[in-house]
Amino acid sequence: MNILVYALHYEGAFNKNSLGAVAEAARLAGELGSEAHAVVIGDCPDDLAASLGGYGASKVFRAKDAPEGLAQPVIDVMASVMDEGGHGYALFGGGLLGFEIGAGLAARLNAGVTMEVTSVSAADGKLTAERPIHGDSSISTSQYKDRGIIIARLNAFDVPVAGEDTATVEDVSVQLSPWSTQATMVTRGEARGAEVDIEGADVLVAGGRGLGKAEGFELCEALAEALGGAVAATRAVVDAGWYPYSTQIGQTGKTVAPKLYLAAGISGAIQHKVGMQASEHIVAINKDQNAPIFEYSDLGIVGDLNKILPKLTEAVKAKKA
């Protein structure tokens, strides 16, 4: 029951969640007595593809003719590889593209699928996936009758230091489905400002209704720039039009796990907690000492954020200087 992982790459580097998934697949394959393989799409140099061996992949399937960054071509490639190679499981790191590919692959292969997975274990020759449910108050366990598609929550798998092993790279040619060529990638690049990829940021400065108005986000932006991070928001403020929906954190938004999550003017309702509680360090600033967010923050500051944020930004800049 070999395990296949999709490894997303861009500008000569692999996505960190993909690397975490490869390492996790290698660990699980070791317990199953099988192998961890990876799929790369498009223009991926030999040395880059082979470097996945340092994370535990024994073989990398490369589809040069398929476009990277689009879901449907990847589904075609992975379905073909899994059918021909007899893979029992496919494992994805967190991220919107992984969710789209994984769901499509499950439908194509008539396989079981579990999303937002936080833990995977091997026992009796099979994999078991766990995911939080009911606002993260309970854990659901999934097993698979035949094949299984496991899609992790963002940053669920640790990325180890790469070893020196290299993987065998095998080029595959897959006939893409007619519908897989209907969309084309016009441009691909890194977003900036409010449209930055908050799911991959190590530092997030998040703002809530306590900012008072849309202009209050200027304080968050200044601090995020000083810290080298990005800005996020709660559902209430994006619904009010204060900040873009692409930055929303929470049950109906994005799930993040940065090294530092600084919450400014956020009360900390359970819907928001679901999206950011996996952060390594949580710092909250709120004038209400009874705000729920203080219950799960590592550091809580009771006070006026309009005074605290500028002083904190100045202090960070002074420290860097």
Residue, then its C-alpha position, 0 to 999 in steps of 0.5 A: m500500500n504505497i503512499l503518493v504525495y503531490a509536491l507543489h513547487y514554485e520558483g525552484a522550491f517546494n511548498k513547505n506543506s508539501l515537504g511536510a506531507v512527503a516526510e509524513a508519508a515516509r514515516l507512515a510507509g515505514e510502518l506499513g512496510s511500503e514506500a512513499h512516492a511523490v508527483v511533481i508537475g511541469d518544469c521541475p529540474d532533475d535535482l529539485a525533484a530528486s531532492l524529495g528523497g531527502y524527505g523520505a520519497s523513494k521515487v518521484f513521478r514527473a509529468k512535464d507536459a502537465p501545467e503546474g498550479l491547476a487542479q484538473p491536470v494534477i488529478d489526471v496525473m495522480a489518478s493515472v499514477m495510482d492506477e498503474g502503480g497500485h498506490g493505496y493512499a494519496l496524502f496532501g499537505g494543507g492549502l486550497l489547491g490540495f483540497e481541490i485536487g484531493a476532492g477531485l481525485a477521490a471522486r475520480l477513483n471512488a476513494g474515501v476522503t478525509m479533509e482537515v486531517t491533523s493526525v495520521s497513524a498506521a495499524d494493521g496494514k492500514l492508515t487511520a486519519e483523525r480530524p477535529i469536528h464540532g468546532d474542534s471540540s471532538i475528534s473524528t476517526s476515518q478508515y478506508k475500505d479500499r483507497g484513501i485520500i487524506i488531505a491535511r489541515l494547513n501546517a499539520f505535518d512538521v517539516p524535518v531537516a532534509g537528509e542527503d538521500t535522493a529519489t529516483v525520478e521517473d518521467v510519465s506521460v499522461q493524456l489529459s482529459p478534455w476538461s483539464t485543458q479548458a483553463t490556462m494559467v495566465t500568470r503566477g506570482e506572489a501576492r502582496g499587501a492585503e492579498v498576501d498568502i496568510e496561510g504560509a506566513d510565519v507572523l500574522v497581525a490580525g484585526g477585529r472589530g476593536l479597531g473601530k473602523a477600516e482605517g484602523f487596519e493601518l496600525c496592523e499593516a505597519l506592525a506587520e511590515a515591521l515584523g516581516g509578516a502579513v495582516a489577517a482579519t475576522r469575519a465581522v470586519v470583512d463582512a463590514g467591508w473593512y478588509p478583503y475576504s481573502t484575509q479572513i481567519g476562522q471557521t468560515g475562513k482560512t486556517v492558519a498556524p504561524k509562529l506568531y499570531l498577534a490579535a488586535g481587538i479580537s474578542g476570540a469567539i469559538q468560530h475564530k479560535v478554530g482558524m488560529q488556535a494551532s499558532e505557536h505563540i498567540v498574543a492578544i491585545n484587547k481593552d476588555q479583560n474578560a475577552p474570551i481570547f485571553e483564555y487561550s493566549d500565551l500573552g494577553i495585554v489589556g489596554d487601548l490598541n490605538k496606543i499599544l500598536p504604534k508603540l510596539t511598531e516603534a519598538v520593533k523598528a528600533k530593535k531591528a535598527 
